[in-house]
Structure formats: structure tokens, C-alpha cells
Amino acid sequence: IAVNHTWGAIFALMNLKLNGLPVFTPGLYLTSLPAVTDLVATYLQHKALYYMHFPAQTLMKTLKLLPVMLVGRLLKNRTYTWLDYLEGALISALVFYFVWDFQLDQGSLSSPQQSAAIMGILMMVGYIFTDSFLSNFEDYVYQATTIDPGQMLFGLELISGICAWISLLASGSMSASVDFLVMHREAVLYVCLQAWASAAGAYACTLTVRLFGPAVFTLLMMSRQVFSMMFSVIIYNHTVDWVSCLCLIVIAFLILTSSIRRVNAQMAAPAVTGAKSH
């Protein structure tokens, strides 16, 4: 986590230099809101894997759309219609059913000990709650300032990285982590690759939130999970019944139409406002 956030800050710094933008800008301190939220959400997500299987974790991550919309309404940075909430509930229910049915059919949801399972579920509930604030806090900062996505990423990753390194030092895990990398030098390559992927993905996320808002961003993240399941079915020849296939088609259609409708509504809003002002 510390390496990912540190490289993310360096990646953002290079991006700003290449585009000729200032590194520090008024309102940069506000990025501490999504930074702390991101750090907590990342920690809970990774820690939950100690107590539950990855497929079960993927299942729970599909339930984030409605919380994101509710938090946006709570923070008053976004408003949603009843159609938005209906689409969110339907998409969440269908994705939940598809992933659940798929994993049960593959027999990969064998539950661990009850206490460990409960701990993992509680951590993922905490992750969903915390991560729902992340994109909304980013959206709030964008609306409150004129900050660039590169500056957002720099502030977010710098603060998260500093907090992660302090936590690593305070817990006494630094020496153990370094010793592991020294003993298993082949792991350094994978750490570097993950850091690059994390930085590029984080920049794409901040840019998407800036352009389309938290709900559309969450829909895109859900589509990523759906496509990963679809590719898994094709590549590994998993058995999927016709109900699940139909469910997947409906999910993809709903995500596509919902995303297009919301983006068109956002693009039409400034035009309507401009027409009224004239």
C-alpha cells in the first residue's frame, strides 16, 4: 500500500510537469479528505482477504452503487432521481445474483470458520461504507476548487503515502517487509508492476470522477467486475446456466443505458442553465 501510494504521487508529479501545471494550488489541502478515506478503504479491502475468499470479496464489492448515491445526497454534492435509485437497486441485485450463482456453481464459496467469516464480512462492510465517501469527497473537492485531476492525484497519493509509511514504521512491520523483499527478490518486480498499474488506475479514476461524477464512476467499476467474470467464463470454460447468461446481458444493458442517460443528463444541464440565463 505504501509503495503504491508513493509511486502514485511520483506519477502525478511527472504528469503535472509534462503538462506544465503547478504542483501546489489553492485548495490542495482538501485532498486530505479523499486521501484518508482511500487509505482506510484500501486497508480494509486488503485485510479482509485474510478472513474470506477473493470471490466472496468480489461479490460484496458489487453492492457499492446505492451507498455511493446515498452519500452523495448526504453530502449534498449530487442529487439523484428515483429512476437513478431504481436502476441502482436493480443493477446491484442482478450483479449480486450473477456473482453468487456463478461462485456457488463453481464451488468456490466454501466458507471459512464462522468467526473469521464474520470478521471478513464486517471489514468489507466497512470498506463499502468508507469507499462510498471516497469518490464523493473527490467530487466535492472538484466542485469547491479549480483543482486539476493531476493535482488531485498528487495530493491524495502524497498524503496517503505518508500515512501508510508512518503506519508501517509505527507497527514495526518495516524491517519484516524489507527482509521479505531481500529474501525474495523476484517479488520486487511484481511490487513495481503493481505500483505502475495502481498509479495509472488511480489517475483514470480521479479523471472519471471529475468528468462524470461518482455514480457513473461506480457503474464503470461494476462493469469492470462483470467483464472480468465474463472473460473468466470464456478463458477457463466455466459452466454458466442460461439464467445467469441472461442476467449478465441485462446487467450489461442496464449499465450501458444508465451510464449514457446520466452522462447525457449532465451534459444537458449546463446547456439548459445557459439558455435560462439568456
Protein Blocks (a to p, Z undefined) as FASTA:
>chain_A
ZZmmmmmmmmmmmmmmmnopafbdghklmmmmmmmmmmmmmmmmmmmmmmmcfklmmmmm
mmmmmmmmmmmmmnopaccdfklmmmmmmmmmmmmmmmmmmmmmnopacccdfklmmmmm
mmmmmmmmmmmmmmmmmmmmmmmmccdfklmmmmmmmmmmmmmmmmmmmnopmmmmmmmm
mmmmmlmmmmmmmmmmmmmmmmmmmmmmmmnojklmmmmmmmmmmmmmmmmmmmnopacd
fklmmmmmmmmmmmmmmmmmmmmmmmmmmmmmmmmmZZ
